[in-house]
């Protein structure tokens, strides 16, 4: 079995992408502001505050149905995986 066949997409939801993109933007803006002469503590606090706000928004989005619809898949134990491999090899 090739690696591509076993790949599960664990976080491809609207709320996860919203959180990822907004955090990247918030921390990039803060980093640029700091490099342009802004105060380190001020812009770090702004980015941290924005990150918390965006996390709350993403949580609301998840509760509204824009997050994971089912539980994360649980990977098999080593014994289960080996048993599956042996069964596939014996066919």
Secondary structure, 3 states (H helix, E strand, C coil): CCHHHHCCCCCCCHHHHHHHHHHHHHHHHHHHHHHCCCCHHHHHHHHHHHHHHHHHHHHHHHHHHHCCCCCCCCCCCHHHHHHHHHHHHHC
